[in-house]
């Protein structure tokens, strides 16, 4: 179990797992925000924040809900559906407490070409 939050703490969550590898996407959104994404089934993420504390941004194909804190703007996770139709959460591991980013395997993803 890992704990995460936005910068101001208004958005808090737990994930019932631990990251081993992360996706480092080069699309315009991920590269500008510096995302390192860890994908988990949606039911592994428990949100400890009222949904109204979050705002949603959609771009490109408008299939992923990129969620961010209405107060500080930090974007700790997003929601979407994988190719098999399963609900997923994409966790920005930079928002996980006490994580050593140097221990994670980074897998490049060419989102810019999609």
N, CA, C and O atoms as CSV, one atom per row, in Angstrom:
chain,resi,resn,atom,element,x,y,z
A,1,UNK,N,N,0.850,-1.182,0.000
A,1,UNK,CA,C,0.000,0.000,0.000
A,1,UNK,C,C,0.890,1.237,0.000
A,1,UNK,O,O,1.830,1.350,0.787
A,2,UNK,N,N,0.571,2.157,-0.899
A,2,UNK,CA,C,1.279,3.438,-0.918
A,2,UNK,C,C,0.263,4.565,-0.749
A,2,UNK,O,O,-0.909,4.432,-1.102
A,3,UNK,N,N,0.747,5.675,-0.198
A,3,UNK,CA,C,-0.087,6.855,0.005
A,3,UNK,C,C,0.410,7.967,-0.900
A,3,UNK,O,O,1.608,8.099,-1.151
A,4,UNK,N,N,-0.534,8.764,-1.386
A,4,UNK,CA,C,-0.167,9.874,-2.235
A,4,UNK,C,C,-1.069,11.062,-2.002
A,4,UNK,O,O,-2.100,10.965,-1.336
A,5,UNK,N,N,-0.659,12.195,-2.568
A,5,UNK,CA,C,-1.459,13.418,-2.428
A,5,UNK,C,C,-1.006,14.445,-3.453
A,5,UNK,O,O,0.025,14.303,-4.111
A,6,UNK,N,N,-1.825,15.487,-3.559
A,6,UNK,CA,C,-1.412,16.646,-4.347
A,6,UNK,C,C,-0.458,17.478,-3.480
A,6,UNK,O,O,-0.148,17.083,-2.356
A,7,UNK,N,N,0.003,18.603,-3.982
A,7,UNK,CA,C,0.959,19.429,-3.252
A,7,UNK,C,C,0.386,20.008,-1.972
A,7,UNK,O,O,1.060,20.009,-0.942
A,8,UNK,N,N,-0.865,20.509,-2.016
A,8,UNK,CA,C,-1.450,21.155,-0.839
A,8,UNK,C,C,-2.106,20.167,0.122
A,8,UNK,O,O,-2.439,20.536,1.249
A,9,UNK,N,N,-2.298,18.917,-0.306
A,9,UNK,CA,C,-2.892,17.905,0.556
A,9,UNK,C,C,-4.404,17.797,0.477
A,9,UNK,O,O,-4.995,16.949,1.146
A,10,UNK,N,N,-5.047,18.645,-0.333
A,10,UNK,CA,C,-6.501,18.554,-0.469
A,10,UNK,C,C,-6.945,17.267,-1.162
A,10,UNK,O,O,-8.056,16.792,-0.931
A,11,UNK,N,N,-6.098,16.711,-1.995
A,11,UNK,CA,C,-6.391,15.449,-2.673
A,11,UNK,C,C,-5.460,14.393,-2.081
A,11,UNK,O,O,-4.238,14.504,-2.184
A,12,UNK,N,N,-6.043,13.373,-1.463
A,12,UNK,CA,C,-5.261,12.294,-0.855
A,12,UNK,C,C,-5.811,10.959,-1.320
A,12,UNK,O,O,-7.013,10.814,-1.544
A,13,UNK,N,N,-4.917,9.976,-1.464
A,13,UNK,CA,C,-5.321,8.674,-1.966
A,13,UNK,C,C,-4.367,7.593,-1.487
A,13,UNK,O,O,-3.248,7.875,-1.057
A,14,UNK,N,N,-4.826,6.355,-1.569
A,14,UNK,CA,C,-4.009,5.167,-1.324
A,14,UNK,C,C,-4.105,4.278,-2.557
A,14,UNK,O,O,-5.102,4.295,-3.279
A,15,UNK,N,N,-3.046,3.498,-2.782
A,15,UNK,CA,C,-3.063,2.499,-3.854
A,15,UNK,C,C,-2.634,1.175,-3.244
A,15,UNK,O,O,-1.607,1.096,-2.570
A,16,UNK,N,N,-3.421,0.139,-3.482
A,16,UNK,CA,C,-3.153,-1.195,-2.936
A,16,UNK,C,C,-2.151,-1.944,-3.807
A,16,UNK,O,O,-2.494,-2.959,-4.413
A,17,UNK,N,N,-0.953,-1.465,-3.872
A,17,UNK,CA,C,0.112,-2.097,-4.645
A,17,UNK,C,C,1.340,-1.222,-4.495
A,17,UNK,O,O,1.303,-0.205,-3.802
A,18,UNK,N,N,2.422,-1.611,-5.137
A,18,UNK,CA,C,3.619,-0.779,-5.164
A,18,UNK,C,C,4.177,-0.771,-6.572
A,18,UNK,O,O,4.218,-1.812,-7.227
A,19,UNK,N,N,4.610,0.392,-7.051
A,19,UNK,CA,C,5.115,0.461,-8.419
A,19,UNK,C,C,6.479,-0.207,-8.560
A,19,UNK,O,O,7.312,-0.156,-7.656
A,20,UNK,N,N,6.683,-0.832,-9.708
A,20,UNK,CA,C,7.982,-1.391,-10.033
A,20,UNK,C,C,8.530,-0.727,-11.284
A,20,UNK,O,O,9.721,-0.436,-11.387
A,21,UNK,N,N,7.625,-0.494,-12.236
A,21,UNK,CA,C,8.009,0.203,-13.454
A,21,UNK,C,C,6.971,1.286,-13.727
A,21,UNK,O,O,5.828,1.208,-13.278
A,22,UNK,N,N,7.397,2.288,-14.469
A,22,UNK,CA,C,6.526,3.415,-14.800
A,22,UNK,C,C,6.683,3.757,-16.271
A,22,UNK,O,O,7.709,3.474,-16.890
A,23,UNK,N,N,5.654,4.364,-16.807
A,23,UNK,CA,C,5.673,4.819,-18.198
A,23,UNK,C,C,6.122,6.271,-18.220
A,23,UNK,O,O,5.602,7.108,-17.481
A,24,UNK,N,N,7.091,6.556,-19.074
A,24,UNK,CA,C,7.544,7.928,-19.292
A,24,UNK,C,C,7.152,8.301,-20.715
A,24,UNK,O,O,7.862,7.997,-21.673
A,25,UNK,N,N,6.007,8.966,-20.830
A,25,UNK,CA,C,5.420,9.303,-22.124
A,25,UNK,C,C,5.959,10.649,-22.613
A,25,UNK,O,O,6.193,11.560,-21.819
A,26,UNK,N,N,6.153,10.762,-23.929
A,26,UNK,CA,C,6.678,12.008,-24.490
A,26,UNK,C,C,5.604,12.857,-25.168
A,26,UNK,O,O,5.934,13.776,-25.918
A,27,UNK,N,N,4.309,12.563,-24.914
A,27,UNK,CA,C,3.260,13.395,-25.519
A,27,UNK,C,C,3.350,14.815,-24.942
A,27,UNK,O,O,4.036,15.052,-23.948
A,28,UNK,N,N,2.655,15.737,-25.578
A,28,UNK,CA,C,2.754,17.139,-25.164
A,28,UNK,C,C,2.296,17.347,-23.723
A,28,UNK,O,O,2.860,18.190,-23.024
A,29,UNK,N,N,1.307,16.619,-23.265
A,29,UNK,CA,C,0.789,16.789,-21.905
A,29,UNK,C,C,1.741,16.182,-20.874
A,29,UNK,O,O,2.150,16.861,-19.933
A,30,UNK,N,N,2.093,14.921,-21.046
A,30,UNK,CA,C,2.954,14.232,-20.068
A,30,UNK,C,C,4.341,14.863,-19.973
A,30,UNK,O,O,4.879,15.024,-18.877
A,31,UNK,N,N,4.916,15.218,-21.115
A,31,UNK,CA,C,6.272,15.778,-21.067
A,31,UNK,C,C,6.288,17.150,-20.408
A,31,UNK,O,O,7.240,17.475,-19.698
A,32,UNK,N,N,5.265,17.957,-20.623
A,32,UNK,CA,C,5.216,19.276,-19.989
A,32,UNK,C,C,5.024,19.178,-18.475
A,32,UNK,O,O,5.540,20.008,-17.725
A,33,UNK,N,N,4.286,18.168,-18.031
A,33,UNK,CA,C,4.026,18.008,-16.595
A,33,UNK,C,C,5.053,17.122,-15.908
A,33,UNK,O,O,5.092,17.073,-14.679
A,34,UNK,N,N,5.885,16.421,-16.670
A,34,UNK,CA,C,6.907,15.572,-16.072
A,34,UNK,C,C,6.352,14.290,-15.475
A,34,UNK,O,O,6.935,13.734,-14.544
A,35,UNK,N,N,5.228,13.815,-16.003
A,35,UNK,CA,C,4.608,12.609,-15.471
A,35,UNK,C,C,5.501,11.384,-15.562
A,35,UNK,O,O,6.226,11.189,-16.538
A,36,UNK,N,N,5.433,10.574,-14.534
A,36,UNK,CA,C,5.915,9.193,-14.538
A,36,UNK,C,C,4.688,8.390,-14.108
A,36,UNK,O,O,4.264,8.478,-12.956
A,37,UNK,N,N,4.122,7.616,-15.014
A,37,UNK,CA,C,2.813,7.004,-14.792
A,37,UNK,C,C,2.891,5.516,-14.467
A,37,UNK,O,O,3.629,4.749,-15.086
A,38,UNK,N,N,2.112,5.153,-13.486
A,38,UNK,CA,C,1.968,3.773,-13.029
A,38,UNK,C,C,0.498,3.422,-13.189
A,38,UNK,O,O,-0.363,4.067,-12.590
A,39,UNK,N,N,0.204,2.411,-13.987
A,39,UNK,CA,C,-1.167,2.028,-14.277
A,39,UNK,C,C,-1.606,0.883,-13.384
A,39,UNK,O,O,-0.915,-0.128,-13.260
A,40,UNK,N,N,-2.779,1.056,-12.757
A,40,UNK,CA,C,-3.350,0.037,-11.873
A,40,UNK,C,C,-4.844,-0.074,-12.158
A,40,UNK,O,O,-5.447,0.878,-12.653
A,41,UNK,N,N,-5.457,-1.230,-11.851
A,41,UNK,CA,C,-6.913,-1.312,-11.941
A,41,UNK,C,C,-7.545,-0.239,-11.054
A,41,UNK,O,O,-7.054,0.033,-9.959
A,42,UNK,N,N,-8.627,0.364,-11.527
A,42,UNK,CA,C,-9.266,1.485,-10.821
A,42,UNK,C,C,-9.624,1.138,-9.375
A,42,UNK,O,O,-9.543,1.994,-8.494
A,43,UNK,N,N,-10.018,-0.111,-9.129
A,43,UNK,CA,C,-10.428,-0.477,-7.771
A,43,UNK,C,C,-9.261,-0.592,-6.796
A,43,UNK,O,O,-9.482,-0.797,-5.602
A,44,UNK,N,N,-8.022,-0.464,-7.277
A,44,UNK,CA,C,-6.849,-0.465,-6.394
A,44,UNK,C,C,-6.597,0.912,-5.790
A,44,UNK,O,O,-5.841,1.035,-4.826
A,45,UNK,N,N,-7.223,1.952,-6.348
A,45,UNK,CA,C,-7.045,3.317,-5.860
A,45,UNK,C,C,-8.227,3.695,-4.978
A,45,UNK,O,O,-9.382,3.585,-5.392
A,46,UNK,N,N,-7.930,4.143,-3.756
A,46,UNK,CA,C,-8.963,4.644,-2.845
A,46,UNK,C,C,-8.750,6.138,-2.673
A,46,UNK,O,O,-7.692,6.577,-2.221
A,47,UNK,N,N,-9.749,6.907,-3.032
A,47,UNK,CA,C,-9.690,8.355,-2.921
A,47,UNK,C,C,-10.235,8.775,-1.558
A,47,UNK,O,O,-11.330,8.363,-1.173
A,48,UNK,N,N,-9.483,9.587,-0.832
A,48,UNK,CA,C,-9.889,10.070,0.491
A,48,UNK,C,C,-10.335,11.526,0.435
A,48,UNK,O,O,-10.263,12.252,1.426
A,49,UNK,N,N,-10.786,11.932,-0.720
A,49,UNK,CA,C,-11.114,13.325,-0.983
A,49,UNK,C,C,-12.472,13.395,-1.661
A,49,UNK,O,O,-12.785,12.534,-2.483
A,50,UNK,N,N,-13.280,14.383,-1.346
A,50,UNK,CA,C,-14.538,14.531,-2.075
A,50,UNK,C,C,-14.263,14.808,-3.555
A,50,UNK,O,O,-13.351,15.568,-3.880
A,51,UNK,N,N,-15.029,14.211,-4.440
A,51,UNK,CA,C,-14.800,14.417,-5.882
A,51,UNK,C,C,-14.821,15.877,-6.308
A,51,UNK,O,O,-14.178,16.244,-7.292
A,52,UNK,N,N,-15.554,16.716,-5.577
A,52,UNK,CA,C,-15.626,18.134,-5.963
A,52,UNK,C,C,-14.309,18.881,-5.724
A,52,UNK,O,O,-14.169,20.019,-6.171
A,53,UNK,N,N,-13.352,18.277,-5.038
A,53,UNK,CA,C,-12.034,18.891,-4.859
A,53,UNK,C,C,-11.186,18.751,-6.121
A,53,UNK,O,O,-10.130,19.372,-6.240
A,54,UNK,N,N,-11.657,17.929,-7.065
A,54,UNK,CA,C,-10.917,17.648,-8.289
A,54,UNK,C,C,-11.543,18.328,-9.499
A,54,UNK,O,O,-12.757,18.523,-9.558
A,55,UNK,N,N,-10.710,18.680,-10.448
A,55,UNK,CA,C,-11.159,19.159,-11.755
A,55,UNK,C,C,-10.625,18.188,-12.792
A,55,UNK,O,O,-9.679,17.446,-12.527
A,56,UNK,N,N,-11.227,18.191,-13.969
A,56,UNK,CA,C,-10.859,17.246,-15.023
A,56,UNK,C,C,-10.397,17.978,-16.263
A,56,UNK,O,O,-10.979,18.987,-16.661
A,57,UNK,N,N,-9.343,17.456,-16.869
A,57,UNK,CA,C,-8.859,17.966,-18.147
A,57,UNK,C,C,-8.845,16.797,-19.127
A,57,UNK,O,O,-8.334,15.723,-18.811
A,58,UNK,N,N,-9.401,17.007,-20.306
A,58,UNK,CA,C,-9.366,16.001,-21.381
A,58,UNK,C,C,-8.737,16.650,-22.603
A,58,UNK,O,O,-8.944,17.835,-22.864
A,59,UNK,N,N,-7.971,15.867,-23.349
A,59,UNK,CA,C,-7.395,16.394,-24.583
A,59,UNK,C,C,-7.260,15.259,-25.587
A,59,UNK,O,O,-7.593,14.114,-25.278
A,60,UNK,N,N,-6.786,15.559,-26.756
A,60,UNK,CA,C,-6.565,14.599,-27.828
A,60,UNK,C,C,-7.859,13.846,-28.128
A,60,UNK,O,O,-8.789,14.440,-28.673
A,61,UNK,N,N,-7.948,12.575,-27.794
A,61,UNK,CA,C,-9.135,11.763,-28.106
A,61,UNK,C,C,-10.219,11.857,-27.029
A,61,UNK,O,O,-11.284,11.256,-27.171
A,62,UNK,N,N,-9.958,12.598,-25.967
A,62,UNK,CA,C,-10.928,12.832,-24.880
A,62,UNK,C,C,-11.415,11.536,-24.229
A,62,UNK,O,O,-12.595,11.407,-23.903
A,63,UNK,N,N,-10.514,10.588,-24.043
A,63,UNK,CA,C,-10.902,9.314,-23.426
A,63,UNK,C,C,-10.318,9.139,-22.025
A,63,UNK,O,O,-10.723,8.229,-21.301
A,64,UNK,N,N,-9.382,9.987,-21.636
A,64,UNK,CA,C,-8.776,9.900,-20.310
A,64,UNK,C,C,-9.174,11.131,-19.502
A,64,UNK,O,O,-9.064,12.260,-19.981
A,65,UNK,N,N,-9.636,10.905,-18.278
A,65,UNK,CA,C,-9.911,12.000,-17.354
A,65,UNK,C,C,-8.634,12.293,-16.589
A,65,UNK,O,O,-8.268,11.551,-15.677
A,66,UNK,N,N,-7.958,13.364,-16.954
A,66,UNK,CA,C,-6.754,13.801,-16.245
A,66,UNK,C,C,-7.241,14.663,-15.088
A,66,UNK,O,O,-7.722,15.775,-15.306
A,67,UNK,N,N,-7.122,14.166,-13.869
A,67,UNK,CA,C,-7.664,14.854,-12.702
A,67,UNK,C,C,-6.596,15.672,-11.996
A,67,UNK,O,O,-5.436,15.267,-11.919
A,68,UNK,N,N,-7.000,16.829,-11.483
A,68,UNK,CA,C,-6.054,17.680,-10.766
A,68,UNK,C,C,-6.768,18.417,-9.652
A,68,UNK,O,O,-7.986,18.592,-9.685
A,69,UNK,N,N,-5.996,18.848,-8.665
A,69,UNK,CA,C,-6.526,19.558,-7.504
A,69,UNK,C,C,-6.986,20.954,-7.910
A,69,UNK,O,O,-6.256,21.688,-8.576
A,70,UNK,N,N,-8.190,21.310,-7.508
A,70,UNK,CA,C,-8.724,22.643,-7.811
A,70,UNK,C,C,-7.965,23.743,-7.068
A,70,UNK,O,O,-8.002,24.900,-7.487
A,71,UNK,N,N,-7.281,23.405,-5.979
A,71,UNK,CA,C,-6.581,24.407,-5.181
A,71,UNK,C,C,-5.144,24.628,-5.678
A,71,UNK,O,O,-4.779,25.757,-6.008
A,72,UNK,N,N,-4.330,23.576,-5.735
A,72,UNK,CA,C,-2.914,23.751,-6.070
A,72,UNK,C,C,-2.572,23.397,-7.521
A,72,UNK,O,O,-1.485,23.727,-7.997
A,73,UNK,N,N,-3.487,22.729,-8.225
A,73,UNK,CA,C,-3.249,22.396,-9.629
A,73,UNK,C,C,-2.449,21.129,-9.853
A,73,UNK,O,O,-2.260,20.718,-10.997
A,74,UNK,N,N,-1.977,20.502,-8.792
A,74,UNK,CA,C,-1.194,19.282,-8.909
A,74,UNK,C,C,-2.071,18.157,-9.483
A,74,UNK,O,O,-3.250,18.050,-9.145
A,75,UNK,N,N,-1.487,17.325,-10.348
A,75,UNK,CA,C,-2.235,16.270,-11.039
A,75,UNK,C,C,-1.728,14.893,-10.614
A,75,UNK,O,O,-0.810,14.359,-11.237
A,76,UNK,N,N,-2.311,14.309,-9.562
A,76,UNK,CA,C,-1.797,13.052,-9.029
A,76,UNK,C,C,-2.238,11.787,-9.748
A,76,UNK,O,O,-1.578,10.756,-9.617
A,77,UNK,N,N,-3.342,11.831,-10.511
A,77,UNK,CA,C,-3.798,10.624,-11.198
A,77,UNK,C,C,-4.830,10.969,-12.263
A,77,UNK,O,O,-5.303,12.101,-12.361
A,78,UNK,N,N,-5.159,9.963,-13.051
A,78,UNK,CA,C,-6.197,10.082,-14.066
A,78,UNK,C,C,-6.966,8.779,-14.136
A,78,UNK,O,O,-6.531,7.760,-13.599
A,79,UNK,N,N,-8.115,8.816,-14.803
A,79,UNK,CA,C,-8.942,7.626,-14.960
A,79,UNK,C,C,-9.216,7.394,-16.438
A,79,UNK,O,O,-9.391,8.334,-17.213
A,80,UNK,N,N,-9.248,6.119,-16.808
A,80,UNK,CA,C,-9.554,5.756,-18.180
A,80,UNK,C,C,-9.913,4.286,-18.260
A,80,UNK,O,O,-10.152,3.631,-17.245
A,81,UNK,N,N,-9.946,3.778,-19.481
A,81,UNK,CA,C,-10.281,2.387,-19.738
A,81,UNK,C,C,-9.185,1.811,-20.625
A,81,UNK,O,O,-8.792,2.431,-21.614
A,82,UNK,N,N,-8.689,0.619,-20.270
A,82,UNK,CA,C,-7.638,0.001,-21.074
A,82,UNK,C,C,-8.244,-0.631,-22.334
A,82,UNK,O,O,-9.467,-0.673,-22.468
A,83,UNK,N,N,-7.409,-1.123,-23.259
A,83,UNK,CA,C,-7.924,-1.703,-24.503
A,83,UNK,C,C,-8.880,-2.887,-24.310
A,83,UNK,O,O,-9.658,-3.201,-25.211
A,84,UNK,N,N,-8.832,-3.539,-23.157
A,84,UNK,CA,C,-9.736,-4.654,-22.883
A,84,UNK,C,C,-11.021,-4.206,-22.199
A,84,UNK,O,O,-11.855,-5.039,-21.844
A,85,UNK,N,N,-11.192,-2.885,-22.009
A,85,UNK,CA,C,-12.411,-2.350,-21.423
A,85,UNK,C,C,-12.414,-2.264,-19.908
A,85,UNK,O,O,-13.447,-1.969,-19.306
A,86,UNK,N,N,-11.267,-2.519,-19.281
A,86,UNK,CA,C,-11.188,-2.456,-17.813
A,86,UNK,C,C,-10.926,-1.023,-17.359
A,86,UNK,O,O,-10.134,-0.304,-17.968
A,87,UNK,N,N,-11.605,-0.612,-16.270
A,87,UNK,CA,C,-11.372,0.705,-15.704
A,87,UNK,C,C,-10.000,0.740,-15.046
A,87,UNK,O,O,-9.648,-0.144,-14.265
A,88,UNK,N,N,-9.232,1.773,-15.373
A,88,UNK,CA,C,-7.860,1.893,-14.891
A,88,UNK,C,C,-7.634,3.258,-14.265
A,88,UNK,O,O,-8.357,4.217,-14.534
A,89,UNK,N,N,-6.612,3.319,-13.421
A,89,UNK,CA,C,-6.122,4.588,-12.876
A,89,UNK,C,C,-4.662,4.720,-13.284
A,89,UNK,O,O,-3.896,3.760,-13.206
A,90,UNK,N,N,-4.288,5.900,-13.714
A,90,UNK,CA,C,-2.883,6.180,-14.015
A,90,UNK,C,C,-2.377,7.085,-12.909
A,90,UNK,O,O,-2.799,8.235,-12.786
A,91,UNK,N,N,-1.473,6.556,-12.111
A,91,UNK,CA,C,-0.961,7.270,-10.947
A,91,UNK,C,C,0.325,7.992,-11.332
A,91,UNK,O,O,1.241,7.387,-11.889
A,92,UNK,N,N,0.389,9.276,-11.035
A,92,UNK,CA,C,1.628,10.032,-11.219
A,92,UNK,C,C,2.508,9.730,-10.001
A,92,UNK,O,O,2.282,10.273,-8.919
A,93,UNK,N,N,3.503,8.870,-10.178
A,93,UNK,CA,C,4.291,8.424,-9.026
A,93,UNK,C,C,5.048,9.554,-8.342
A,93,UNK,O,O,5.506,9.389,-7.211
A,94,UNK,N,N,5.187,10.686,-8.999
A,94,UNK,CA,C,5.817,11.842,-8.357
A,94,UNK,C,C,4.955,12.378,-7.211
A,94,UNK,O,O,5.425,13.182,-6.406
A,95,UNK,N,N,3.694,11.934,-7.135
A,95,UNK,CA,C,2.778,12.360,-6.067
A,95,UNK,C,C,2.641,11.314,-4.966
A,95,UNK,O,O,1.803,11.457,-4.076
A,96,UNK,N,N,3.451,10.271,-5.020
A,96,UNK,CA,C,3.437,9.249,-3.973
A,96,UNK,C,C,4.437,9.645,-2.902
A,96,UNK,O,O,5.562,10.046,-3.199
A,97,UNK,N,N,4.010,9.527,-1.651
A,97,UNK,CA,C,4.863,9.893,-0.521
A,97,UNK,C,C,6.018,8.916,-0.380
A,97,UNK,O,O,5.861,7.715,-0.599
A,98,UNK,N,N,7.170,9.438,-0.015
A,98,UNK,CA,C,8.350,8.646,0.329
A,98,UNK,C,C,8.717,7.601,-0.713
A,98,UNK,O,O,8.974,6.446,-0.372
A,99,UNK,N,N,8.744,7.996,-1.977
A,99,UNK,CA,C,9.147,7.079,-3.036
A,99,UNK,C,C,10.513,7.502,-3.572
A,99,UNK,O,O,10.784,8.690,-3.749
A,100,UNK,N,N,11.352,6.528,-3.822
A,100,UNK,CA,C,12.659,6.781,-4.409
A,100,UNK,C,C,12.532,6.545,-5.908
A,100,UNK,O,O,12.543,5.401,-6.363
A,101,UNK,N,N,12.412,7.618,-6.669
A,101,UNK,CA,C,12.192,7.511,-8.111
A,101,UNK,C,C,13.324,6.786,-8.823
A,101,UNK,O,O,13.109,6.200,-9.884
A,102,UNK,N,N,14.520,6.816,-8.260
A,102,UNK,CA,C,15.663,6.164,-8.909
A,102,UNK,C,C,15.559,4.635,-8.892
A,102,UNK,O,O,16.288,3.957,-9.615
A,103,UNK,N,N,14.654,4.089,-8.067
A,103,UNK,CA,C,14.504,2.629,-8.003
A,103,UNK,C,C,13.507,2.097,-9.027
A,103,UNK,O,O,13.382,0.883,-9.191
A,104,UNK,N,N,12.798,2.985,-9.716
A,104,UNK,CA,C,11.761,2.563,-10.657
A,104,UNK,C,C,12.313,2.399,-12.069
A,104,UNK,O,O,13.101,3.217,-12.545
A,105,UNK,N,N,11.892,1.344,-12.715
A,105,UNK,CA,C,12.257,1.148,-14.115
A,105,UNK,C,C,11.373,2.066,-14.963
A,105,UNK,O,O,10.146,2.011,-14.875
A,106,UNK,N,N,12.005,2.906,-15.782
A,106,UNK,CA,C,11.262,3.824,-16.649
A,106,UNK,C,C,11.139,3.207,-18.035
A,106,UNK,O,O,12.137,2.838,-18.654
A,107,UNK,N,N,9.901,3.099,-18.514
A,107,UNK,CA,C,9.636,2.536,-19.832
A,107,UNK,C,C,9.190,3.671,-20.746
A,107,UNK,O,O,8.126,4.254,-20.535
A,108,UNK,N,N,9.997,3.992,-21.765
A,108,UNK,CA,C,9.617,5.081,-22.663
A,108,UNK,C,C,8.377,4.698,-23.487
A,108,UNK,O,O,8.221,3.549,-23.901
A,109,UNK,N,N,7.504,5.682,-23.713
A,109,UNK,CA,C,6.313,5.487,-24.545
A,109,UNK,C,C,6.218,6.671,-25.490
A,109,UNK,O,O,6.260,7.823,-25.057
A,110,UNK,N,N,6.092,6.390,-26.778
A,110,UNK,CA,C,6.039,7.447,-27.779
A,110,UNK,C,C,4.605,7.908,-28.002
A,110,UNK,O,O,3.989,7.583,-29.016
A,111,UNK,N,N,4.085,8.661,-27.051
A,111,UNK,CA,C,2.749,9.206,-27.174
A,111,UNK,C,C,2.659,10.354,-28.171
A,111,UNK,O,O,1.581,10.663,-28.680
A,112,UNK,N,N,3.773,10.970,-28.441
A,112,UNK,CA,C,3.807,12.102,-29.378
A,112,UNK,C,C,3.423,11.660,-30.789
A,112,UNK,O,O,2.863,12.449,-31.550
A,113,UNK,N,N,3.717,10.412,-31.147
A,113,UNK,CA,C,3.436,9.915,-32.500
A,113,UNK,C,C,2.032,9.324,-32.641
A,113,UNK,O,O,1.664,8.882,-33.730
A,114,UNK,N,N,1.259,9.308,-31.588
A,114,UNK,CA,C,-0.079,8.683,-31.636
A,114,UNK,C,C,-1.163,9.678,-31.880
A,114,UNK,O,O,-2.336,9.310,-31.947
